Structure formats: structure tokens, C-alpha cells
């Protein structure tokens, strides 16, 4: 016979004590605690685009200015600028780390001096920007650097040089990026990768699907920006947000047109261009154009059409029309009866809904 019978009441008491006082090794957090944090918006390093913590990427074809963009971003952060391309900088440390796999110290020294011709600040204000050229045991090096001196952002130029394996192996890409995600969480910073788009993707509209390699890369990023050259003005660049987990759709269908200066810095022109206008004529762009023409035929104003197709202003609608009306392969002549019969014809067609 058991001389010490189990008391059910004591079991319940013991369980309650364990749940009320989780061990120091407990790594979970309750939904109540999360809600009590009262987070109303995602904290941003560059408002509202670059989040303060996590992984992000800037992608594009070769020679579009991606490295210059990242250096300029870092220079603005560490020198205490209040804005970057007109958007607020919310820096905590005014420090950045730049990992360069393609340029050595001499090349970077030249490029920084060139870019500072536009910024025009004393060299000492850039002391918070540190470069790493030796990428052996990079995770350990970054962990030590961030522990010694916390930074707002770590830029890695370029992803493919560090990964060194098949870009199409999703599990390997995800495992590689998980290590950097954990590093970002540990040090509460943004890690920003430079990566490339596939061949001939410049002929397509900007898209997260243009990124080369496995879909696992863009899936792990909270933000993906594509930088591409303007088709007609080589001094102009288009910054396109192709993925933004924390951003509304209105940020992700028109580019931010930037002027690329002779000294390799960027100026926001304030102009936004629809993604479809940046691509050669394709089915997706043609459908958007035809949808706009249908709205016109129904008598909607340009401002109303812009709202219905998801653009910020009527200027973007005009650019789509101009793009296709310059293309001789697109028939602009709608049958005369179209304007008169479109409403009547489509009222009884449940599949038609331009709204």
C-alpha cells in the first residue's frame, strides 16, 4: 500500500504555482502581455518604410545605384540628418555598419568622398559609419560589433556573395536568413540586404517576383524595394516598394521617382509613377489601361479613376494612358457604340465589375 497517497488538490495547487510563476527559461509571451504593449504602429527607422527591427532588402539589376543608395542612407543616418529622401529618420544610435563584398577600402574611400560633395559635412560626423571587408565568420563579427557599439542598421552588399550556395534551395536560403533574423532581434536593429533581380525583369512591372533565386528570400523580408533606371532619363531612378508587410497597398503600386546626382546621391522629385508605366507593354499593364478606358467611357473623372485603380493621383492615370497611346500596337479606337452601350451591356453581365 502507498503510504503517501497522491492528493489531487495538491497537484492543482502545484500546477497553478507553475503557471503563475513561469520559470526563468520560459521563452513564450502571452497575448495579454503583447496587447498591453499598446503598439499602435510598427516602429520605423525611416518612416514609414524601413522598420527598426528585422530584415529588409533593396533589389535591382546591375548598375542601378543600389550600393550608392545604401551608402547614402547610412551617411544620412550617422550624420544626424532629420530626413532621408524627405522621410523622417528615427535613429537611436546614429550608427551603421556596412558589409562590402565588392568594393575594397580604397574604392569606398573614393565613393564616400564623392557622395559627401553633395552632403557637404565635416568628415568627423561620419565616424558612426563602419565598414567590414573581411566576411569570414561574419555573423560572429557582427555580433561582437553590435554588442560593442549598437547600430541602427547593418547593410550587407551583397547577399549572393555571402550565401555562396544554390539560390534555388529554399530551405538553405531560409536557414541562412534565420541566423541574420535572430541577430537583428538580439540587437534590435535593421539588417538590409542588397540583392539582384533576374535577367530581362526590367521589361516587366516592378514586383517581388523579379528577385532571383528562391521565393524564400523575399518571403523572409518584411520589406522589399526594387530600384530601377528610368527608361528615358538615365539620371532618374525609380524606388518601388514591391513588398511591405506593414504598409497599405497605396505604397506598393507606384514608384517614387528619384533624381540621381553626379555625385551619386539621391533627391526625391515628389513624382510617383505607376508600376505598369515602367514596364514594356504586357498583359497586366494592358488590362490596367483597358480598365481605365472603361471608366472613362462610363464618365468617371480622372481623380475618380485614380481612386478606383489604386493610384494616389490622376497624374498616374495619365501616364498609363500616355504610355499605351504612344504604342502603335494598341488600338485606341473604341467602337462608337461602346460609349453608348457599355453601361447597358454590362448591367446584365454579373462578371463585369470595373469597381
Secondary structure, DSSP 8 states (H G I E B T S, - for coil): --SS---HHHHHHHHHHHHHS--TT-----HHHHHHT---S--EEETTTEESSEEEEEEESTTSSHHHHHHHHHHHHHTT-SEETTEEB--SS--EEEEESS--HHHHHHHHHHHHHHH---GGGGTTEEEE---TTHHHHHHHHHHHS--SEEEEE-HHHHH-S-TT-HHHHHHHHHHHHHHHHHHT-EEEEEEEB-TTGGGS---GGGBSS-HHHHHH-SEEEEEEE-SS-TTEEEEEEEEETTS-GGGSSEEEEEEE-TTS-EEEEEEEEEGGGGS-S-HHHHHHHHHHHHHHHTT--HHHHHHHHT-SSHHHHHHHHHHHHS-TTS-----HHHHHHHHHHHHT-TT----
